[in-house]
């Protein structure tokens, strides 16, 4: 399944522990022309430098997340492998439903205390990322998975800066109503406050949207 900067292969099994995982491959649709006969991902002519730079960004991002996970509220990165002129990130497959689906199926909105209890693990996970110098830039109901009947919440949907910024040479992946204003211009600086905006938008939706609907 293509996601702009990479292909996602689900329903894989990690051999050592036998746990279900998903594999995300660096495969930028705007910078590559496909694979050669040996399976190597090939950059477009004139895009070789940017292809290599964003590939390094992809590897650095997932290795950085691997160092801080498992952590409260974050989907864990289990391994990062560089082969075939690309990068493969092995992530745990978080079982459950997205927060967006949960909200669409529950007509009664939560009070502030209930909403905070549900989102607290996500807030702690984002704080862990920020302490490590990382910014998620994609906090939204689609990237929050609820498991155990909605009792636990995990944040997934990691992506590089270029993928979460409009105007870059990558096919941007932004979320209407949740991506911060600075993400819509490559000239604006993004920081931890970008994630605060996303968390605030998710909290607002969690408290009000079911009632509005």
C-alpha positions as CSV (number, residue, x, y, z in Angstrom):
1,X,0.0,0.0,0.0
2,X,1.6,3.3,-1.1
3,X,1.8,6.2,1.4
4,X,3.7,8.9,-0.5
5,X,7.1,8.3,0.9
6,X,6.9,4.6,1.2
7,X,5.1,1.4,0.7
8,X,3.6,-0.4,3.7
9,X,3.5,-4.2,3.9
10,X,1.1,-5.4,6.6
11,X,0.5,-8.8,8.2
12,X,4.2,-9.8,8.4
13,X,5.6,-11.9,11.3
14,X,8.8,-11.2,13.1
15,X,10.7,-14.5,13.3
16,X,12.4,-14.2,16.7
17,X,9.4,-13.3,18.8
18,X,6.7,-14.4,16.5
19,X,4.9,-11.0,16.8
20,X,2.9,-9.5,14.0
21,X,4.6,-6.5,12.4
22,X,4.2,-4.1,9.5
23,X,7.1,-3.2,7.2
24,X,7.4,0.3,5.8
25,X,9.7,0.7,2.8
26,X,11.3,4.0,1.6
27,X,9.8,4.4,-1.8
28,X,9.2,8.0,-2.7
29,X,6.7,8.2,-5.6
30,X,7.9,11.6,-6.8
31,X,11.6,10.7,-6.7
32,X,11.9,7.2,-8.0
33,X,11.2,5.5,-11.3
34,X,10.7,1.9,-10.0
35,X,13.0,-1.1,-9.4
36,X,15.7,-2.5,-11.7
37,X,16.0,-6.2,-12.5
38,X,17.8,-6.8,-9.2
39,X,15.1,-5.2,-7.2
40,X,17.0,-2.0,-6.4
41,X,14.9,1.2,-6.1
42,X,16.1,3.6,-8.7
43,X,15.9,7.4,-8.4
44,X,14.7,9.6,-11.2
45,X,17.3,11.4,-13.3
46,X,18.3,14.7,-11.7
47,X,16.8,13.6,-8.3
48,X,19.6,11.4,-7.2
49,X,20.9,13.7,-4.5
50,X,17.4,14.4,-3.0
51,X,16.6,10.7,-3.2
52,X,19.7,9.9,-1.2
53,X,19.1,12.7,1.3
54,X,15.5,11.8,2.0
55,X,16.4,8.1,2.2
56,X,18.9,9.1,5.0
57,X,16.2,11.2,6.7
58,X,13.9,8.1,6.6
59,X,16.5,5.8,8.1
60,X,17.5,8.4,10.8
61,X,13.9,9.0,11.8
62,X,13.0,5.3,12.3
63,X,16.3,4.6,14.1
64,X,15.7,7.5,16.4
65,X,12.2,6.2,17.2
66,X,13.6,2.7,17.7
67,X,15.9,4.0,20.4
68,X,13.0,5.4,22.4
69,X,10.5,2.6,21.9
70,X,8.9,0.7,23.4
71,X,7.4,3.8,25.2
72,X,4.1,4.7,26.6
73,X,1.6,5.7,23.8
74,X,3.9,5.0,20.9
75,X,3.9,2.2,18.3
76,X,7.3,0.6,18.6
77,X,9.9,0.4,15.8
78,X,11.6,-3.0,16.1
79,X,14.3,-2.8,13.4
80,X,15.6,-0.7,10.5
81,X,17.3,-2.4,7.5
82,X,19.1,-0.8,4.6
83,X,19.1,-2.9,1.5
84,X,18.2,-2.6,-2.3
85,X,19.1,1.1,-2.3
86,X,16.2,1.6,0.1
87,X,15.3,1.4,3.8
88,X,12.9,-1.0,5.5
89,X,11.4,0.0,8.9
90,X,9.9,-2.9,10.9
91,X,7.1,-1.6,13.2
92,X,4.8,-3.5,15.6
93,X,1.4,-4.0,14.2
94,X,-0.9,-2.3,16.7
95,X,-4.2,-4.2,16.7
96,X,-7.4,-2.2,17.2
97,X,-9.4,0.6,15.6
98,X,-8.5,4.1,14.7
99,X,-9.7,7.0,16.9
100,X,-11.5,8.4,13.8
101,X,-13.5,5.2,13.5
102,X,-14.2,5.1,17.2
103,X,-15.6,8.7,17.1
104,X,-17.8,7.8,14.1
105,X,-19.3,4.8,16.0
106,X,-19.9,6.5,19.4
107,X,-22.6,9.2,19.5
108,X,-22.0,10.3,23.1
109,X,-19.1,12.6,23.6
110,X,-16.7,12.2,26.5
111,X,-16.3,14.7,29.4
112,X,-12.8,16.4,29.7
113,X,-11.6,13.9,32.4
114,X,-12.5,10.9,30.2
115,X,-10.9,12.4,27.2
116,X,-7.7,13.2,29.0
117,X,-7.5,9.7,30.4
118,X,-7.8,8.2,27.0
119,X,-5.3,10.6,25.4
120,X,-2.8,10.7,28.3
121,X,-0.7,7.9,26.8
122,X,-0.4,9.7,23.5
123,X,0.6,12.9,25.3
124,X,3.3,11.0,27.2
125,X,4.5,9.4,24.0
126,X,4.8,12.7,22.3
127,X,6.6,14.2,25.3
128,X,9.1,11.3,24.9
129,X,9.6,12.1,21.3
130,X,10.2,15.8,22.1
131,X,12.8,14.9,24.7
132,X,14.6,13.0,22.0
133,X,14.5,16.0,19.6
134,X,11.8,14.4,17.4
135,X,8.5,16.0,16.2
136,X,5.7,13.8,14.9
137,X,3.8,16.3,12.7
138,X,1.0,13.9,12.0
139,X,-1.1,13.7,15.2
140,X,-4.7,13.1,14.1
141,X,-7.5,10.5,14.8
142,X,-6.4,8.4,11.8
143,X,-2.9,7.9,13.4
144,X,-4.2,7.0,16.9
145,X,-5.1,3.3,17.4
146,X,-7.3,2.2,20.2
147,X,-7.0,-1.3,21.5
148,X,-8.4,-3.4,24.4
149,X,-11.9,-2.0,23.6
150,X,-10.8,1.5,23.6
151,X,-8.9,1.3,26.9
152,X,-5.4,1.9,25.4
153,X,-4.2,4.4,22.8
154,X,-1.1,4.3,20.7
155,X,0.3,6.8,18.2
156,X,1.6,5.6,14.9
157,X,2.0,7.3,11.4
158,X,5.6,8.4,11.7
159,X,6.9,10.4,8.7
160,X,9.8,12.7,7.7
161,X,9.7,16.5,7.7
162,X,9.4,16.6,3.9
163,X,6.3,14.4,3.8
164,X,4.5,16.5,6.4
165,X,5.3,19.9,4.8
166,X,3.5,21.4,1.8
167,X,5.7,22.7,-0.9
168,X,8.5,20.2,-0.6
169,X,9.5,17.9,-3.5
170,X,7.8,15.0,-1.8
171,X,4.1,14.2,-2.1
172,X,3.0,15.8,1.2
173,X,0.7,14.0,3.6
174,X,-1.3,16.5,5.6
175,X,-4.5,16.2,7.6
176,X,-7.2,18.8,7.3
177,X,-8.1,20.3,10.6
178,X,-5.1,18.7,12.4
179,X,-2.0,19.7,10.6
180,X,-0.7,23.0,12.0
181,X,-0.6,26.2,9.9
182,X,3.2,26.2,9.6
183,X,3.0,22.8,7.8
184,X,1.4,24.4,4.8
185,X,4.5,26.4,3.9
186,X,8.0,25.1,3.4
187,X,9.2,28.6,4.5
188,X,7.8,28.3,8.0
189,X,9.7,26.6,10.9
190,X,8.1,23.6,12.6
191,X,8.7,22.6,16.2
192,X,7.2,20.9,19.2
193,X,4.4,23.4,19.1
194,X,3.4,21.7,15.8
195,X,2.5,18.6,17.8
196,X,0.8,20.7,20.5
197,X,-1.5,22.0,17.8
198,X,-2.3,18.5,16.6
199,X,-3.0,17.3,20.2
200,X,-5.3,20.2,20.8
201,X,-7.2,19.6,17.6
202,X,-7.6,15.9,18.5
203,X,-8.8,16.8,22.0
204,X,-11.3,19.3,20.6
205,X,-12.7,16.7,18.2
206,X,-12.9,14.1,20.9
207,X,-14.9,16.4,23.1
208,X,-17.2,18.0,20.6
209,X,-17.6,16.2,17.2
210,X,-19.8,13.3,18.4
211,X,-22.3,15.9,19.8
212,X,-22.2,18.0,16.7
213,X,-22.8,14.9,14.5
